[in-house]
Amino acid sequence: MDVVDARACGDDGIGDVVLLVMRLVGVVENRVTPGSAATSYLYQVVSGTQTVGSPMPLTGLLPLAEQTTIHDWIQQGALDN
């Protein structure tokens, strides 16, 4: 299952099911762990180190410079600025 925003699934209850499944496979809790790229699912999928789901983007890994930008952003606290 690819990671999706469960809220994007609408109000028909399917979002709750998606969220539950994502929690069961351990994806939701660590999508982004501020200060820890190694445990952040976002960084794992863009660097190809994830154990659940597919790498992002599906067409191939991001260039190393872009992976590093994401890594550094997470390590610096993943601020929403």
VEXLO-150463 format. One line per field, with one value per atom (N, C-alpha, C): atom name; chain; x, y, z; residue in one letter. Coordinates in steps of 0.02 Angstrom, whole numbers, padded with zeros to 5 digits, always signed. Each point is the difference from the previous one (the first is absolute). Layout:
BEGIN
dolum = [CA|...]
nudren = [A|...]
east = [X|...]
north = [Y|...]
up = [Z|...]
lumvex = [A|...]
***
This chain:
BEGIN
dolum = [N|CA|C|N|CA|C|N|CA|C|N|CA|C|N|CA|C|N|CA|C|N|CA|C|N|CA|C|N|CA|C|N|CA|C|N|CA|C|N|CA|C|N|CA|C|N|CA|C|N|CA|C|N|CA|C|N|CA|C|N|CA|C|N|CA|C|N|CA|C|N|CA|C|N|CA|C|N|CA|C|N|CA|C|N|CA|C|N|CA|C|N|CA|C|N|CA|C|N|CA|C|N|CA|C|N|CA|C|N|CA|C|N|CA|C|N|CA|C|N|CA|C|N|CA|C|N|CA|C|N|CA|C|N|CA|C|N|CA|C|N|CA|C|N|CA|C|N|CA|C|N|CA|C|N|CA|C|N|CA|C|N|CA|C|N|CA|C|N|CA|C|N|CA|C|N|CA|C|N|CA|C|N|CA|C|N|CA|C|N|CA|C|N|CA|C|N|CA|C|N|CA|C|N|CA|C|N|CA|C|N|CA|C|N|CA|C|N|CA|C|N|CA|C|N|CA|C|N|CA|C|N|CA|C|N|CA|C|N|CA|C|N|CA|C|N|CA|C|N|CA|C|N|CA|C|N|CA|C|N|CA|C|N|CA|C|N|CA|C|N|CA|C|N|CA|C|N|CA|C|N|CA|C]
nudren = [A|A|A|A|A|A|A|A|A|A|A|A|A|A|A|A|A|A|A|A|A|A|A|A|A|A|A|A|A|A|A|A|A|A|A|A|A|A|A|A|A|A|A|A|A|A|A|A|A|A|A|A|A|A|A|A|A|A|A|A|A|A|A|A|A|A|A|A|A|A|A|A|A|A|A|A|A|A|A|A|A|A|A|A|A|A|A|A|A|A|A|A|A|A|A|A|A|A|A|A|A|A|A|A|A|A|A|A|A|A|A|A|A|A|A|A|A|A|A|A|A|A|A|A|A|A|A|A|A|A|A|A|A|A|A|A|A|A|A|A|A|A|A|A|A|A|A|A|A|A|A|A|A|A|A|A|A|A|A|A|A|A|A|A|A|A|A|A|A|A|A|A|A|A|A|A|A|A|A|A|A|A|A|A|A|A|A|A|A|A|A|A|A|A|A|A|A|A|A|A|A|A|A|A|A|A|A|A|A|A|A|A|A|A|A|A|A|A|A|A|A|A|A|A|A|A|A|A|A|A|A|A|A|A|A|A|A|A|A|A|A|A|A]
east = [+00042|-00042|+00044|-00012|+00036|-00027|+00042|-00022|-00044|-00057|-00046|-00023|-00026|-00029|-00071|-00013|-00064|-00057|+00014|-00053|-00021|+00042|-00017|-00051|-00016|-00045|-00073|-00015|-00069|-00031|-00065|-00035|-00039|+00016|-00039|+00028|+00047|+00028|+00061|+00012|+00057|+00066|+00000|+00061|+00019|-00049|+00013|+00030|-00024|+00026|+00072|+00013|+00068|+00047|-00022|+00041|+00014|-00049|+00009|+00051|-00006|+00047|+00070|+00006|+00066|+00031|-00041|+00025|+00022|-00039|+00016|+00067|+00017|+00064|+00055|-00016|+00051|+00021|-00042|+00019|-00018|-00059|-00025|+00042|+00020|+00033|+00064|+00035|+00066|+00005|-00055|+00006|+00055|+00001|+00056|+00011|+00059|+00019|+00050|-00022|+00047|+00064|+00056|+00065|+00027|-00038|+00023|-00021|+00042|-00014|-00001|+00043|+00005|-00065|-00041|-00063|-00060|+00011|-00054|-00015|-00064|-00020|+00011|-00013|+00011|+00072|+00048|+00070|+00015|-00028|+00013|-00024|-00059|-00025|+00036|+00025|+00037|+00072|+00025|+00068|+00002|-00059|-00003|+00016|-00005|+00017|-00062|-00060|-00062|-00009|-00037|-00015|-00073|-00041|-00071|-00013|-00038|-00017|+00053|-00009|+00045|+00042|+00060|+00039|-00037|+00016|-00029|+00057|-00011|-00056|+00006|-00055|-00001|+00045|+00017|+00042|+00074|+00018|+00070|+00015|+00054|+00017|+00016|-00012|+00019|+00076|+00024|+00072|+00026|+00061|+00029|-00005|+00008|-00005|-00070|-00052|-00068|-00013|+00027|-00007|+00033|+00058|+00036|-00039|-00033|-00041|-00055|-00034|-00054|+00029|+00056|+00033|+00016|+00032|+00020|-00060|-00054|-00061|-00028|-00002|-00026|+00046|+00065|+00048|-00004|-00017|-00005|-00068|-00042|-00064|-00061|+00008|-00057|-00049|+00027|-00041|-00045|-00059|-00048|+00008|+00053|+00012|+00012]
north = [-00059|+00059|+00062|+00045|+00063|+00044|+00044|+00047|+00052|+00011|+00052|+00038|+00059|+00038|-00026|-00033|-00031|+00051|+00062|+00051|+00014|-00015|+00014|-00051|-00050|-00052|+00018|+00058|+00022|-00019|+00011|-00012|-00065|-00046|-00062|-00054|+00018|-00048|-00037|+00003|-00036|+00028|+00066|+00030|-00031|-00016|-00032|-00069|-00035|-00067|+00005|+00048|+00010|+00017|+00045|+00020|-00059|-00042|-00059|-00048|-00013|-00045|+00029|+00065|+00032|-00006|+00007|-00008|-00072|-00047|-00071|-00018|+00030|-00016|+00047|+00044|+00043|+00060|+00023|+00055|+00068|+00007|+00066|+00033|-00037|+00032|+00037|-00023|+00028|+00030|+00026|+00029|+00052|+00044|+00046|+00004|-00019|+00006|+00057|+00060|+00057|-00018|+00014|-00013|-00070|-00042|-00068|-00024|+00016|-00022|-00076|-00033|-00073|-00035|+00029|-00031|+00032|+00047|+00034|-00038|-00021|-00037|+00040|+00065|+00042|-00007|+00006|-00006|-00071|-00049|-00069|-00013|+00026|-00014|+00040|+00060|+00037|-00024|-00035|-00026|-00074|-00032|-00070|-00048|+00022|-00043|-00025|+00014|-00019|-00075|-00026|-00071|-00013|+00053|-00005|+00049|-00020|+00045|+00003|+00046|+00008|+00063|+00000|+00061|+00056|+00062|+00059|+00039|+00028|-00014|-00069|-00025|-00067|-00007|+00055|-00001|-00006|+00000|-00005|+00046|-00014|+00040|+00072|+00045|+00070|+00005|+00052|+00012|+00007|-00018|+00002|+00069|+00053|+00068|+00013|-00025|+00010|-00044|-00061|-00042|+00033|+00030|+00034|+00060|+00037|+00057|-00024|-00054|-00027|-00026|-00035|-00025|+00057|+00052|+00057|+00036|+00008|+00032|-00038|-00066|-00041|+00005|-00005|+00003|+00067|+00053|+00067|+00013|-00051|+00007|+00000|-00008|-00003|+00058|+00059|+00060|+00014|+00025|+00018|+00074|+00016|+00071|+00008]
up = [+00000|+00000|+00000|-00044|+00000|+00055|+00025|+00052|-00031|+00031|-00022|+00061|-00011|+00055|+00008|+00056|+00011|-00002|+00017|-00002|-00071|-00049|-00070|-00027|+00039|-00024|+00010|+00027|+00006|+00067|+00005|+00063|+00001|-00046|-00003|+00047|+00042|+00047|-00026|-00064|-00029|+00026|+00014|+00027|+00067|+00041|+00064|-00010|-00050|-00015|-00024|-00045|-00026|+00058|+00043|+00057|+00046|+00012|+00042|-00031|-00064|-00034|+00002|-00011|+00002|+00069|+00052|+00068|+00013|-00025|+00010|-00031|-00057|-00032|+00023|+00048|+00030|-00041|-00045|-00044|+00030|+00028|+00020|+00054|+00050|+00056|-00018|-00050|-00015|-00070|-00027|-00067|+00000|+00048|+00010|+00075|+00022|+00070|+00004|+00021|+00002|+00038|-00032|+00030|-00014|-00035|-00013|-00070|-00049|-00068|-00005|+00039|-00004|+00018|+00044|+00019|-00033|-00046|-00035|-00065|-00006|-00059|-00064|+00003|-00059|-00026|+00044|-00021|-00024|+00034|-00021|-00071|-00018|-00068|-00053|+00016|-00052|-00005|+00051|-00003|-00017|-00006|-00019|+00056|+00064|+00056|+00038|-00027|+00034|-00001|+00050|+00002|-00018|-00006|-00017|-00057|-00049|-00055|-00053|-00046|-00057|+00008|-00031|+00001|-00036|+00018|-00034|-00031|-00057|-00044|-00031|-00026|-00028|-00061|-00031|-00061|+00016|+00063|+00020|+00058|+00035|+00058|-00019|+00047|-00009|-00005|-00033|+00000|+00072|+00012|+00067|+00032|-00039|+00027|+00029|-00034|+00025|+00060|+00001|+00059|+00060|-00012|+00054|+00026|-00044|+00021|+00047|-00018|+00042|+00066|-00004|+00060|+00048|-00026|+00042|+00029|-00039|+00024|+00060|-00006|+00055|+00060|-00011|+00055|+00037|-00036|+00030|+00032|+00005|+00034|-00043|-00066|-00047|+00010|+00002|+00011|-00059|+00013|-00051|-00015|-00037|-00014|-00074]
lumvex = [M|M|M|D|D|D|V|V|V|V|V|V|D|D|D|A|A|A|R|R|R|A|A|A|C|C|C|G|G|G|D|D|D|D|D|D|G|G|G|I|I|I|G|G|G|D|D|D|V|V|V|V|V|V|L|L|L|L|L|L|V|V|V|M|M|M|R|R|R|L|L|L|V|V|V|G|G|G|V|V|V|V|V|V|E|E|E|N|N|N|R|R|R|V|V|V|T|T|T|P|P|P|G|G|G|S|S|S|A|A|A|A|A|A|T|T|T|S|S|S|Y|Y|Y|L|L|L|Y|Y|Y|Q|Q|Q|V|V|V|V|V|V|S|S|S|G|G|G|T|T|T|Q|Q|Q|T|T|T|V|V|V|G|G|G|S|S|S|P|P|P|M|M|M|P|P|P|L|L|L|T|T|T|G|G|G|L|L|L|L|L|L|P|P|P|L|L|L|A|A|A|E|E|E|Q|Q|Q|T|T|T|T|T|T|I|I|I|H|H|H|D|D|D|W|W|W|I|I|I|Q|Q|Q|Q|Q|Q|G|G|G|A|A|A|L|L|L|D|D|D|N|N|N]
***
